[in-house]
Amino acid sequence: MSPIGRCPKCGAWGSMEEDVSVRIAKEGIVASVKTAVPISGLEAEEQERIPSGIEELDRVLGGGWVQGGVTLLGGEPGVGKSTLLLQVCAEMAKRGSRVLYISGEESSGQLALRGRRLGLMTQGLDLLCESDLPSSLAAAEKHGYKFVVIDSVQAFRADSEGGWAGSPNQVKGVASMAVETAKRCGIPTVLVGHITKQGQIAGPKLLEHMVDVVLLFSGEQNSPNRLLRAEKNRYGSTEELGIFEMSERGLTAVSDPSRLYWNGTDLGSSGVAIAAALEGSRALAAEIQALACPTPFPYPRRTARGIDISRLQLLLAVLERRCGISSRTSDIYLNVAGGLTLKDPAADLGICASLASAATDLELPSDVCFIGEVGLAGEVRPAGRTNMRIKEAARLGFKRAVISRRTPKEAYPIETLKISALKEIVDLFLKR
């Protein structure tokens, strides 16, 4: 028997049903019991990958899109987010997939003009330019699209939420609709997101929790180079780096990243060292440049571009304490050429070599690269995948590599100089 005779919402009689999750018994309250499943008894299914058609993007994604997966792509205005996604849509359409590009910011004429300029006019790529997201998602579901782009999440409104488009509640509501549709229909979906002045994706942090993959697309305004990194990836690694070059024909993959960050010229200047760093699964040569100038101020300046400033200060302290190379009366400027940001600990040795060379105003040999992590005691620790790094250095023409003495013995293609402490760099190369 219904505990309420008439529904207070629709007015129908006898339509209410009791939903009992807890029942009262003579012994007291007895909760409904859920049965847990042991993880060892579950079958792990490999996620089927759908290639994007762009190798550098697939590298960062971990092999391609996942059915029902939702990706959030953020980046500065004008960095090339829409260009990248239009190229992806065109490549997937050429492979036989029906693709829908939903834009709430640009007109169909603007997108068609860009597509014609980039040579992306292909069958199977459909445009839908309006701010009514529910009807757009319904169209994606009805017509059986295999890939959907929503540009951008801040441009649409959700009727279930209050506020204006782009407000935290609206962003949450729009993302929720997109995620629900993608999961229910198994459609890989990309949400384009704006970013703040601090470089963070605009909107509530909940937005990044709701999606499966978060990608950041970055690049200097005066440089054609663009970098794609994964901040979050439920389906793969977050260590991979995708490198593109922007041209009149759109974005093209950079086939040799080491040549991008190291030009191979010998300037004959102090303060220049080459570190063999890892970006995800590939090694590349990073040119580190340091400059030491006498300062007229009581507090010397420390400026770093491409590494964290606190990391620079730590390595300067190690150089002074363990090697006797002081920089207290000098301004120190450090730059990683090409706009690369180094997070690999194995670049420490190259950074220290560059700083020591700048402080002593003595040039390092141009045929040597540095591989190793530096500890606070001044010890040089071995780097992971040393063989891969040295093979890349050999391909680029280096003759010698400085590595940790504790590195496992292997057959390397070039000569290796093994050291235990940072001070040995000074003894090897920086003796007057």
N, C-alpha and C positions, 0 to 999 in steps of 0.2 A: 504494500500500500504506500502510495506516495506521501511523504511527510508534508508536502505543500500541495494543495489541490490545484492551484492555478499558477502558471509561470509568471513572475512579476515583469518579465521582459517582453515576451511575445503574446501573453494573455491566453495561451492554450491551456485547457484543463487536462489534468492527469498525465502531463508530459514530463514531469520531474522524476528522475531516478536517483536513488541514493547510491553514492560512491563511498563504499566503506573500506578504509585502509586500516582502521583500528577498531576492534570490536570489544565490547565489555563482556566479561565473563565473571563467574562467581569468584574466581581466584584473583581477579583484578583486570588490568588492561593487557591485552595480548596484541602485539604489533604484527603486521603481515611480514613474512620472512622472505627475503630474496636469496636465491641460490647463487653463490659465487662459482666461477669456473676457473680451474687451475690453468695457468698460462702454458704449462707444458702440454696441455691437451688441445690447445688452439692451433689451427693451421695458419701459418704465416703466408700470406699471398703477396707475390711481387706486384708492385704498382706498375700498371701498363703505361709506358711513356709515349707521348705524341710529339714527334720532333717539330720544333718551331720553324725549321728551315734555315736558321742562322746559328752557325756552330758556336760562336762565342756566347750567345744567350743560352744555348743548351748546356754548355759547360757550367755556367753559373747555376742553372736550374737543377743540374744533376742528371741530365739526359733528355730533358724535354718536359712538356706539360703533363699533368696527371689528371685523369678524368674526375671531374667534380672538384678539382683543386682551385682555390682562389688565391690569386697573386696580387699584391699591392705594389705598384711601381711609383716611386717618388723621385723628384728631382727639381732643380732650379727651372724657372721659366726660360724657355728657349734652349734648353740643353739638348733637346731632341727626343723627348719621350713619345710624342705623337708620331714623329717620323719613324722611330724604331718600331712602334706597334703597327703602323701602316705597312711597313716592310714585312713584318711577321705575318700579318693578315694576308698579304699578297702571296707570300711564299706558301702558306698553308692552303690558300685557295687554288694555287697552281697544282698542288698535290691531290686535289679532289675534295677538300673539306669545304663545307659551306660556312662562311665566316660573317659575323655581324659586328660592325663597329658602331656603337651608340655614343653620340657626342652631345653633350649639353652645353658646350662652350663655343663650338664652331659650326658654321652652316655647311650644308652639303656642298655648296659651290666652292667654299674654301678648301674643304677636304679633297674634292675632285681636282681642283687646280694643283694642289700639292701632289696628289697621286699621279697626275699627268706629267708634272715636272720630273718626278722620280721614276717614271716608267712603271707604275704600279696598276695600270688599268687592266684588270683581269676579271674574268667571269668567276662567280662564286663569292666575291667580296661585296657585301651589301652595307649601305650606310643608312643610319637612322638618326636624324638630328632633331631631337626634341627633349624637353625636360620632364616628360611624363615617364618615369622609370617603370612603374608597374605594367603599363601597356607595352613598353619596349621589351621587358622580360617575358611577358606573355607571348609576344611575337617570336622571341627566341625559342621558347618552348614549343610553340605550335608548329613552327616551320622547320624544326629539327636542325638548328644550327649546331655545329661541332665546336665552335670557339667564339667567345664573346668578349669584347673590349668595352669598358664603361669609362668614358673620359668626360668629366672626372667625378669622383665621389662627392666633391664639394659643390658641384653644379646642380644636383638633383634634390628634390624634396620628397620626404616620406609623409603621407597623409596621417599616419599613425602617431607622428611626433609633432610637437609644437616648435615654433621658432622659424627663422629664415634659413634658406639654403646655405650650407656651410657651417651652421652652428653645431656645437657638439652633439646635441640630441638628433639633429637631422643627419649628420654624418653617420652616427650609430644606426639610425633607422634605415638609411639607404644601404649601408654595408650589410645589415642584417637581411634585407630583401634579396640582395645579390648572392649572399652566401647560401641562403635557403634554397634559391632557385638552382644554383650551381650544384649543390649536393643532391637535390631531389632528381634533377635531370641528368646528372653526370656530365655537365658541360664545363670544360676548363674556362675560367673567367679571369680577366685582368681588370683591376680597378686602378685608375690613375689618381694619384694623390698630390695635393699641393704641399709645399714645405714652408717652414717658418724661416725667419732671418737667421736663426741659430742652426739651420740645416736639418731640423727634425720634421717629420711628417706632421702636417697640421691636423688638428682634431684631437679627440680623446685618445689616450694610450690604448684604450680598449679596442680601437680599430686595428691595431697591429696584432692584438691577441686573437681577434676574430678570424683573420685570414691565415692561410697555410704558409705563404711565402711573402717575405718583404724584400723588395729590391730597391737599391738606391742608385740612381744614374747621376753621375757628376762629371764636371769638366770645367776648366778655366775658360773664361769668356774670350780671351785672346789666343786660345789654343784650339786646334781642331780635334785634339784627343779627347775621348770620352771613356770613362771607367764605369763598369757595372759590377756591383757587389751585392751579395745576399746578406742581409742583416738577420734574417730568420728563414729557415727552410726545414719544414717537417719531412721532406722527402729526400734530402741530401745534405751535402756539406755546405757550410757558410764560409769556407776559406777560399773558394775559387774567385778569380778575377777575370772579367771580360773586358777586352780592350778594343775600342772602335776608333775610327777616324771619320770626322764629318767632312763631307765634300758636297759639291753641287748635285751629285747623284745620290745623296743620302749617306747612310752610315755603312762603312765597310769594315770588316774585321782586320785587325793588325796581325799579320802572319808572323812577324818576328819582333816580339815585344822588347827583347834585349837591345836591338838596334834603335828602338824608340827612346830608351832611357840612357843609352850610352852610344855616343857618336863615333867612338873608336879613334878619335884624334888625340895626339900627345901634345898638350899645351906647354909642357915643361914648367908647370907651376906647382908651388907647394900647396898643401891642403887638399889635394885631389886623391881619392882612393876609390877602388872598385870593390863592392861587396857582392858576392853571389847569393842572392836572396831567393826565397821561395814565396810564390803567390799561389796558394792552393796546391795543385799537382804539377806545376811547372816552375822551373828555375829561370831567373833572368838576372842580368848584370845591372846593378844599380850604381850610378856614378854619384859619389858623395863629395860635396865641395864644402870646405871650411875656410874661414878667413878670420885671422886674429889681428886686431889693430889696437895700438896703445890708446887708452881712454883718458880724456881730460876730467872725467867725473869721478867722484869718490865711490860710486857704485857702478861697476862695469855692466854693460848691457849683454844680454843673452837672447839671441833670436834664432829660432829654428823653423824650417819649412820642410815638411816631409817626415819629421819625427816629433814625438811629444817633447815639449820643452823640459818637463821634469826628467825625462830620460837623458837629455843633453846635460843637464846639471849633474845628474848622478855620474855619468861617464867622465865629466870634467873633474869631479871629486876623486874618482878612482885614479885618473891620470896624475893628479897632483900628489896624492898620498902614496901610491904604489910605484910611480915612475919618476917622481920628482919634477914633473912638467907643470909649472904653475901658470895660471891664466888670470890671476887676481887683478892685474893691472891692465888687462886687455878686454876690449869688447870682442865677443865671439859671435860669428854669424855662420850658420850651417844650413845647407840646402841640398835636397835630393833632386837631381836634375830630372827634368821632364814632368814634374808634377806628381811623381810617385810618392805614396805614403808608405813608409816602412814600419811594419809591426813585427816582423820576423826577428826574434832574439839573436839569431845567427848573424845579423848585420852589425852587431855591437863591435866586432873586431874591426870592420871596415870604418865605422864611425870613429872609433878611437884612433885608428891609424891616420885618418884625415885630420882630426883635431891635433894630434901630436905633430904632424907635418906642418900644420898652419902655425902652431905655437913656436916651433923651432925654426920656421922658415926654411925647411929643407925638403927637397922634392923626393917623392917616393918613386920607385921604378914603375914604368908604365906597363910592364908585362906581368905584374903580380896582382892577384885578387885575394881577398881576405874572407875567410869563412870561420865563424866561431862566436860563441856567446861569452861575455865577460862578466865575471862575478865581482862582488865588492872586495874580495881579497886580492883582486888583480889576476885571478886564475883564468885561463882560457878553456872553456868547456866545449865538448864536441857538438856539432850540429847534426840534425836529422837529415837523412838523404844526402850525405856528403858526396857520394859518387855521382848523383844526378847533377849536383851543383858544379862539380869539377868537369863533368862532360860538357856542360854548357859553356864553361869558361874556356875549355879547349877548343870548342867549335868557333868561339869568337876570336881565337888567336892568342890567348894568354899562355905563357910558358911556365909559370909557377903559381902555386896556390899555398897560402899560409893557413894551416889548420891546427886543431888541438892535438897534442901528443897522445891524448887518450882516444883518439878516433881509431876504430877497428882497422886492422891492416887489410888493405885491398890493393888490387892492381889499378892504378889511376893512369889516365892517358897523358898527364903532364907531371912535372916534378912537384913534389909536395915538401914544404918546409914546416916541420912539426914543432910547435912551441908549447910550453906549459904555462907561462906567465906573460902578461901584457908587456912587461919590461923588455922582453926579448925582441919585440918589434923595434924598440929604440936601438938595441944592440945590433940588429940586423941591417936596418936601413937608415937610421937617423943619427949616426955618429958623425961629428964634424971632423 
